[in-house]
């Protein structure tokens, strides 16, 4: 195919009193201008979508406006090799056998450019969710049922063609079908920001004052800013990999991180990614259990210090609080999927803002009370240069844990509505969210260090640098607990979905895995209960709770998780997928820049992991 051009026919509604016009034949190089203003609702969007798709493929595109096409009319444009026919359903039955060049539909054009077969099975169902139905037409070679996703007017749609065309894809249109709304959801940039903030501002923010204390006044804030910039870069690369081959209108949709790895990098890379990916999600559950228990214990200690005095031996264990947090998560984990969690993310995001502001306010108040800014350029001193190095590396791991959310980015992007294209909305949400969280991180880290200097606690709100007002400390820790309830689920739901889909595909006829049964509790509405979901999610929560009880070391666990997962999930895989998606050749400027960033992050991640493991071993057996 040397060139591909865009042809469309414009019709008006019969009730408008206008006649169909054949007087408008003409060739418009990439235009369409005033003629497009007469088009029915949704046509202009589809035309622009086709023009963008064709232009990005490196083909020349023209726009033609006329009445119903015939061979004589199209023969006036011999320079056109292929015509893309955009029309209403009533005029879409067009036999192209008489035409000199093929006449295809927008659907067929997208299939041709995608060079991929859409094989996700679906049913030729109706408008079960009550969303809009818009007419369209197509022809497709081969039988079966297909799941096709694209954008039209103000909705995203699915087509399920059960019929077979006589000839190959690009020759003729044989059947009429309907688009029915499907795809992600009704999410906006605001709901995406709520999901991101819930996932990013979590347990990591509480360790930033300690990390800043280890690195000092220059290296500490600078490290946060650099990691924020790298996180934004990584997120933007991933946003363009959600759809393929075109980042805005591609037919193939990657609804999870592992699906994208398989599509762009192959099965072997997917297997390697799955191991790290699942470990990362699982590790976040452990870290959140440790942090939630520490916050419950902090409330108990705060009340004790208020009643008995600051020198009282107010010591409490972690085990009971971890068990209580695990029991809550067993119940909350029965939420079916990520699309039903918008309310939970909004509540968790509000809680994260609340305790971040409280920590910031207490830090400022402490600095004012002290009458000086504590700390130094080099940070906290250590007994030896080796001990200082271990602390610096562990601090890098803690900061690395506080930022990346790449493992849940595709799930968040899949909740967005379209238009506008999901990648555009997600980039805006990612950039805004990371900028907001970085401001919080800098304020919490810097004011915490300024308030306590060398005595900065590992957990700003549970390490008891602050004693009064005790009720405010209690409230801040209560906000942390509520936030971690939601954050635990934000990171666990992708793992739940992956495991349950795998078992469902592996055992399609197993009732224990696939059947749902109505279940009714007193005073609550009935809901559908799946035995496998109940057992697996319960076991998952129990296992994270047991490991958290065995290694209840906040800073060390965060450092290990952050250092181990940062490079492969937040840097390496996003960069490699972006190279494939954008077809970036080796040794080009963009390739060299991204690879340099990737290898630099690898070196830092290895060093931070070694330092964090040393700290964890020393804490466990000291």
N, C-alpha and C positions, 0 to 999 in steps of 0.2 A: 504494500500500500504506500504509494509515493506521497499522496496528499489526501487529507480528509477534510471535508467541508461540511458546513451546517446549513440545512435547508428546513424551513418550517412553513406551514400553511396557517393563515390566520382566519378564523371564523368568528362571527358574532352570535350572541344568543338569539334564538328565533323570536323571543318576546321583545327584543329591542327595537324591531321595526326596520332594521337595516338589512340590506341584501349582501350576499356573498359577492366579493369583488374579485374580478380576474384582471383588473387593470393595473395592478401594482407590481407587475413583474420587474425585477431589477436586481442588480448585483451591488451589494454593499459590503465593502472590505472591512469586516469586523464590526459593522455598525448595527443597524436595525432601528436606531433612533426613534423618529416619530411613529413609524409603523408599529413599533412594539406597544405604543400606548393604547392601541385598539385591541390588544390581546386580552383573552379571558384571564381571570385571576389564576396565577400560578404559572402561566406560560412564560412570562419574562424570566422568572426564576429558573425554570428548566432550560431556557435558551442560554442564559448566562452560565449555567452549570455546564452545558455542553461546550460552549465556547472556551471556558476555562480548562476543561478536560482535554480538549483537542489541542489548545495552544501549549499546554504543559507537555504534551507528547511530541512537540516540535513540528506540528502540522500546520499548514495554512488553512485559515477558516474564513468563510464568507457567510453572510446572512442574506437569505432571500425571503421576500414576502410576496405571496400570491394567493389565488384561490386554490381550489382542488387541483393537485398536480396531474399532469398527463405526460406521455412521452414527448410530445411536440414541444411543450414548454421547457422541459428539462434539457432537451436537445440544444437549447440556446446557450447552454453553459457547458461546453465540452471540456473545459479545464477542470471540472469537478469530477473526481474519481468516485466519490461516495457521497450520498445525501443522507442526512439525519432528519427524519420526518417528525416534527412536533405538531400534534394536532389534538383535537378532542376525540373521544372514543367513537363518535358517530361517523367520522370520516377516516378512521384509521385502517379500515380494511382496504388495503392497497396491494394489488397484484403487480409485482415489479418485473414480471417476465418480459414486458414490452419495452422496458426502459433500457437505455444504453449503459447506465451505471446503476449499481445497487442502491436501493432505497431502504434504509433500516430505521429502527426506532431508537429512542434514547437508551432504553434498556439494553438493546443489542450493542450500542456503541460503548456503553460502560463495560459490558462483558468482554468486548474485543480489547479494550485498553487494559483491563485488569489482567488478562491472560490467565485467569484462574476460574475454576469451576465452583459454583456455589452449591454446596451439597448438604447444608444443614436442613434436615428434614422438618417439614411442618405440615399442617393440614390445611385443606382448602376451606378454612373456617370463615366465619362471618365476623361481624363487628362486636365481638364478645365484650370488649372493654369499653364500648360506647364511643370510640374515637372516630374521627371523620373518615369517610370513604370517598376516594376520588377515582374517576375512571381512567384507565390506561390500556394500552394494547401492546402486544408483542408476538414474536414467533421465536421458538427455541428448538434446536435440534436435540433429539433424545427424549426419552420418557422420564417418568418419575415426578417427584415433588421437590421443589426447591425453595430456599429461603433467600430472598433478594432484598437488600436494604439499600435505600438511597434517600434523597431529600426531594420533596415536591411541595411547592407553595410554603405553608408554614408548619409542616409536619414531616415526620420520618415515616416511611412506609415499608410494608412487606408485600411481595407478590408471590403467589403459590400457583404456578402453571401446571395443570394436570394433563395438558394436551401435547401433542407432538406435531412438529412442522414437517412438511414433506421434503423440503430441501434444506440446505445448510443455513447457518445462522444469519448471514448477512443478505439473504436474497428476498425474503418476503415476509409479510405479516399475515398470520392465519387466524388468530383467536383474540378475543377480548376477555380481559380479566379485571379485577379491581385491586387497588392498593388499599391496605388496611393499616392503620397506625400501629407501629411496633418499635422495637429498638430499645434505646436506653430508658428515658423517663422524662419527667418534667422539670429536671433540675436546672438551676440557673447559676450564674457566677457566684451568687451569695450562698446558695446551698453547698456549692463546691468548696468555697472558702471555709464554711463551717466544718465540712468533712476534713479538710486539710489541717486546719488549726487544731481540731480534735486529735488528729494523728501525730502532728508535729509537736505541739506544746503539751508535753506529757511529763513523765518522770524526769526527763533530761534537764528541764529548766531548774530543778531544785539543786542540781550539782554544779551549776555554772559558776556560782560564787567561789566554790572550792577550786574549780578548774582555773578560774582567773587568778586565784591566790597562788597557785603553783606556777603559773606562767608569767605573772607580773603585769604591770600596767600597760606595757606596749604589746607584748606578744599575746596576751589574753584577748583583748578586744579585737586585735587584728585577725586572730585565728577565727573568731566568730564571723567577722565580715567576709573573710575569704571563703569559708565553708558555706555561707549563705549564697554567695555568688555562684559557687560550684553547684549548689543544690538547684538554683534557678535554671542554670544551664542544663543540668541533667533532666529536670522536669520538662523543659521546652523541647528537648530532643525526644523524650518519650511521648509527648503530646502528638507529635507528627507521626508516630508509629502506631497510633490507635487504629487508623484506617490504612488500607493498602490496596493498590499501589499508590493511589493519590491520597495525601494526608487529609483532604477535605471531603472528597466525593468517592473514595475508593469503596468497592463492594465488600471486600473482606474486612471484618471488624474483629479486633482482638479485645476480648472482654476481660482478659486477665494477663498478668505479666508473663506467665509461662506460655500461654498461647502465642504471644508475640515473639518470644524467643524461638519457639518451634518454627513459626512462619519465616522469620528472617534468617535465623542462624542454624536451623536444622535440629534433628532429633537428639543428637549427642549433646549439643549445647543445652537443650531443654532439660535433659536428665541431670546435668551438672547444676543447672540453675535451680531445678526443683529442690535439690538437697539443701542448697544455701537458702533458698526462698522459704521453705518450710521451717528450717532452723531459725531463721530470722523472726518469722511470725510467732513461733513457739517461744523463742527467747524473750520477745516483748511481753508475752503473757506472764512469764516468770518475773521479769523486772517489775511489771505493774503490780503483781501480787506482793512482792517485797515492799514496794513503795506504799501501797495502800495500807498494809499492816503497820508500817512505820508511822503513817499519819494517824491511824487509830490509837497507837501507843502514845503518840505525841499529845493527843487530846487528854488521855488519862494522866500523863505526866504534868501537863500544863495545869490541870485542875489540882493535882497534888501539890505542886510548887506554890500555887496560889493559897492553898489552905495551910500547908505545913512550913512554908518558907523555901527560899531558893537553895538552901543548903541541905534540905531533907533528902533522904535516900529513896527517891521515887523511881524505882526500877521495875519494869514490867517486861514480860516475855513477848515473843512474836507469834508463837504457834497458834494460840487461840484466835488472834485477829486474822491470820492467814486462812484459817479454816472458815471463819465467818465470811471473808471475802470470796472464797471459793464457792461457798453455798449460794451466795447471791449470783455468781457468774453461771452456775448450773442452771438457774432459772432464766436469767437474761439470755443465755446462749441459745435458747429455743426460738429466738426470733428467726424466721425462715431465711431471709436473705438480706443483702445489703440495701436493696431498694426500699425496704421497710424501716430503715434506720435513720431517716432524716431527722426525726424528732429527737432521737438519742444523741446525735451528733450536735444538734443545736444546743441542747442542754449542757452537754460536755464542753462545748466551746465557751459558753457563758461562764461555766465554772473555772475554766482555764484562765479567762480574763480576770475573774474575781481574785483568785489566789495570787496571780502574777502581780496585780495592782497592790494587793496587801503586802506581799513580800517587798515590792518596790517601796511602798510607803513606809514600812517598818525600817527598811535600810536607810532611807533618807532621814527618818526621825532619829535613828541611832547615830548617824553622822552629825546631825545637829546637836544631839545630846553630848557627844564626845567633844565637839568643838574643833575637830580636826579630821583630815582624810588620812586614814591609815593605809599601809601597804608600801610597796617599793617597786622599782623598775624590774628587779630580778625575781620578785616573788618570795614565797616562803623559803627560808633556809632549811637545809637538811644536814644530817650528821656527816655525810660524805658526798662526793660528786656522783657516785654511782646511785646512791639513794635519791638524790635530786633528779637524776636522769629518769629513774623509774617513775617518779611522781609526775614529771613533765609528760612522759609518754602516756601515762594513765589519764592525765588531764586531756590530752588530745583525743583519746578514745571516748571519754565522757562527752566532749563537745560533738564528736562525730555521731554519737548516738542521738543527740538532741535534734538533728536536722532532717536527714533523708526520710522520705515517705514514698519512694519510687515503687515499693512493692504493692502499694494499694492505689497507685495513681490510675491504672486502667479501670478498676472497679468504680472509682469516683467519676472518671470521665464517662463511663457507661451510664451514669445516672442523668446526664445532661440532655436537654432537649435540643433539637435542631430544626431550622436554622436559628442562629448562625452556626457554622460548622463547630463541632465539639472541640477541635484542637484550638481554635481561637478563644473560645470561652475558657478552656482549661488553662491556657497560657496566662490569661488575665488573672484568673483566680490564683494560680500558682505564684505569680510574681507579687501580687498584692499580699497574699498570705505570708510568704517568706519575709517580705519587708516588714510586715507587722510583727511577726514573731521575732525577727532579729532585733527590733527596737526593744521588745520585752527582754530578750536575752541579754542585751548590752546593759540595760538598766538594772536588771536583777543581779547579773554577775558583778558589774562594777560597783553598785551601791552596797552589795553584800560584802565585797572585799574592802571597800572604803570604811564600812562600819566595824569590821572585826579584824582586819589585817591578818596577821599570822595565826590568829585563833579562829579563822573562818571555818564553820562546821561543814561536814560533807554534804548534809542536807539542810538547806537554809531554814526551812520551817519546822523541821523535826529534830535538829541538832541542838536546839536550845541555846542559841545566841540571844534569842528574844524570850522574855518571861512575861512581860506586860505590854498592853492589856491582854490578859489571859483569854478573855472571851473572843477577841479578834483573832488570836492564834488558833483557838478552837474552830472558829468559823472558817479560817483559811484552810486548815487541815480537812474540815468537812467538805469544802469545795474540791480539794485534791481527790478525796475518796470518790465523790460523785463523778468527777472527770475521769478517773481511772476505770470506773465501771463502764463508761462509754468507750474509752480508749481501748480497753481490753477487747471489746467486741469489734471495734473498727479493725483491729489487727487479726482477730481470730476468724471473722466471717469468711475472708478469702480462703483460708485453710480448710474451714468447714465445707465450703462450696466445692473446692477441688477434690477433697476426699470423697464426698458424697456422690459427686458426678462420676468419679472413677469406679466406685462400687456399683453404681446404677448401670453403667455401661458394661461392667464385667459380669454382673449377675442380673440381666434384664428381667428374668422370670421369677426372681426370688421375692416372695411377699414380704419378708422381714426387711429387705432393703428398700423396696419400692412402694409398698402399700401404705396408705394413710387411713387412720381410723378416727372417727369423731370422739372427742373427749370433753367432758363437762365437769367443771368444778363449781362448787356452791358459790353463788353470787357473782359468777363470771360467765361471759358468753362462751359458747362451745367453740372449740377449735380442732384442727386436724393434727393428729399425733402420728409421727412416723417412728417405729421402734428402733430402727438403726440410728436415726438422727439423735434420738434420746440417749441411747447407749454410748455412741461415739463421742458426742459432745460432753457428756458427763465424765467419761474416762479422760478426755483431753483436759478438762478443768482440774480433775483430781491429780493428774500427773504434774501439771505446772505447779500446783500447790505443794506437792510433796518435794519437788526439787527446790522451790523457793524456801521451804523450811530447812532444807539441808545446807543451802548457801545464802543466808540472809545478809549479804554484804552489798549494800547499795552501790557505792561508787565503783567497786571492783567489777561487779556483774555488768553494770552499764558500760564500763570501759571495754570489757571483753566483747560484748555484743556490738558496740559501735565500731570498734576497730576491725572485727572479723567481717562484718557485713557491708561496711561502707564502700569499699572499692568495687567488689564484683557487682553488687546490686544497684548502686547509685552512680557508678562511673563506667565500668567496663562494658556491661551488657547494653546500657543505653547508647553509648558511643558506637559500638559495633552494629547495633540494629539501625542506627541512624545512617551509618555508612551504606548499608544495604538498601535502606528505604530511599535514600536520596541519590544512590548510585555514585558515591564519591570515590574517585580513583585514588590509589596510593600515591603519596608524595606530592599531592596538591597542597596548597596553603592551608585549606580547612582541615585536611587529613593530618598534616603535621602538627597543627595547633592542638587539635583534640587528642591526638596520641600523646603529645607532650604532657598535657594535663592529666591524662589517664595514668601514665607511668609515674609521674610525680606523686599522685594520690596513692598509688600502689606502695611506693616506698614508705610513705608516712603511715599507711595502714598497717604494714608489717611491723614497724617499730612500735606503734601504739598497741598492737595486739600483744607483743612480747612483754611490754611494760605492764599491761593490764593483767595478764596471766600471772606474772610475778607477784602483783599485788593481791590477787585472789588466793594464790597458794599461801602467801605469807599470812593472810588474814585467817584462813581456814585452819592452819596448823601452827599458829603462833601461840 
